[in-house]
Amino acid sequence: MSTSNEVFTPEEQVLLSSYVTNTDRSVFVLTNLPEVIKGALFSRYSRSTLGLRTLLLRDFIQKKESRFSDMQTGSSQSDSAKKTELAIESAQKFYDRILDGYGDDSIGELGGAHLALENISILATKTVEDARIGGSPLEKSTRYVTFAEKITGLSGNEDFRFYQEPTLLNSSHRELYLETCRNLFETYVRFTEPLRTHVRKQLPRDPEISQAAYDRSVRARGFDIIRGLLPSATLTNMGVFGNGRFFETLIMKLRTEPFGELNEIGQFAFEELAKVIPSFVRRAEAGHRHFQDFRDFSLAQQKLISKFNSKYLGQLKADSAEAVRLVDFDPEAETKLLAALLYSHSGLTLQQIREHVRVLPDSEKTRLIEETVALRNHRRHKPERGLEMPFYTFDILGDYGMYRDLQRHRMLTQERQPLTTRFGYDTPYEIEDAGLGAEYHETMARTAEAFETIAKDFPYEAQYVVPMSYNIRWYVH
């Protein structure tokens, strides 16, 4: 296993050394290669008896028309970049043949890219983070970073960091939208120092904690309290690493959303990703038949569901539900969990194991589960997959900030409703204790009035004024 059965000449080893971590072992890593080329290599790998390094030599490095060997030897930076583009084009032609000939979407998972999304709204980040598989997003924190600074906009004037929504700015709601967002930010700024002072009074520094660490803690706690004032239009930054399949799906989704901002993000993401992983995202191009079919399906589906909703649910009013309601659960959760845990060790069928576990006393089932869980002494100690077998469905009503924390990086089925001010809002007790409650409630009331006014004409765009303290309803399963 440790030694490779491939043998390379000294010259070949020199050629390979820039692109693989070793030339003589069975385990190695590809380096210094564009993502499309790495993906093309792996795709070719699955249909060949040759090793990856041999394929790299034969199909790319030593293939004259690819000009691959010139990649690292350009006379200038622009020359080297051009030769890299030629190598990518060679890989792209291979990918296009595979995709068109076999339609194998999985090869889109063999390469990826790091995409930076800057100055996008908090509202937009949720659509990016909705994707569960193939992408890893990381968003600017509202807990550790201030959002009080102003930036210079396209008009040359300074303003707070919120999305200047074009549809609203070109409507009769322009001033109301701008005033509402600015008022939320101004309140955020006014509350910053009083709440830090309040936190220091409530949580004096422990002598064993350094002043710097204490100041960071106070700062973070202060931001945590006031972040509920930030409107969903707040501009933030997000980094996303994803494979090609993830990005293709994401771009198509962004292109079909009812928000102009998301459509624009989708187009810009396509343009930039097409420079580094073109084959992976080409089907998300606006004129591609694959995207057009997806767009037609998506729009027809939303139209049909909206029709059903109006017909069957349009006259109903929402219950004054609990914050968390268990809607559905698996009555045989313990039996299924234990049977799945035992399955890989038993040699029996799953049905046999379930039948045996089902008749065990409840106390014995509880003991087995508790002993299994007790082995974990760290959150990174992952339990066996048997714990994935039971299901529970929760309907949750909580503030948007809470939702943001619970939604991302969750491998489960979840769906949210649009943002609104109709479900009330959360008031951190520290705001009341610091004597800022009256101003806080007035700000929330003004925002709710603005939302209702804008929503009559622009129900989608009105969501941008909703601050993070307002409640949103979603389910998890």
Buried (B, 14 or more C-beta within 10 A) or exposed (E): EEEBEBEBEEEBBEBBEEBBEBBEEEEBEBEEBBBBBBBBBBBBBEEBEBBBBBBBBEBBBEBEEBBBBBBEEBEEEEEBEBBBBBBBBBBBEBBEEBBEEEEEEEBBBBBBBEBEBEEBBBBBBBBBBBBEEBBBBEBBEBBEBEBBEEEEEEEEEEBBBBBBBEBBEEBEBEEBBBEBBBBBBBBBBBBBEBBBEBBBEEEEBEEEEEEEEBEEBBBBBBBBBBBBBBBBBBBBBBBBBBBBBBBBBBBBBBBBBEBEBBBBBBBBBBEBBBEBBBBBBBBBBBEBEBBEEBBEEBEEEEEEEEEEEEEEEEEEEEEEEEEEEEEEEBEBBBBBBBBBBBBEEEEBEBEEBBEBBBEBEEEEBEEBBEEBEEEEEEEEEEEBEBBEBBEEBBBBBBBBBBBBEBBBEEEEEBEBEEBBBEBBBBBBEBBEEBEBBEEBBEBBEBBBEBBEBBBEEBEBBBBBBBBBBBBBBBBBE
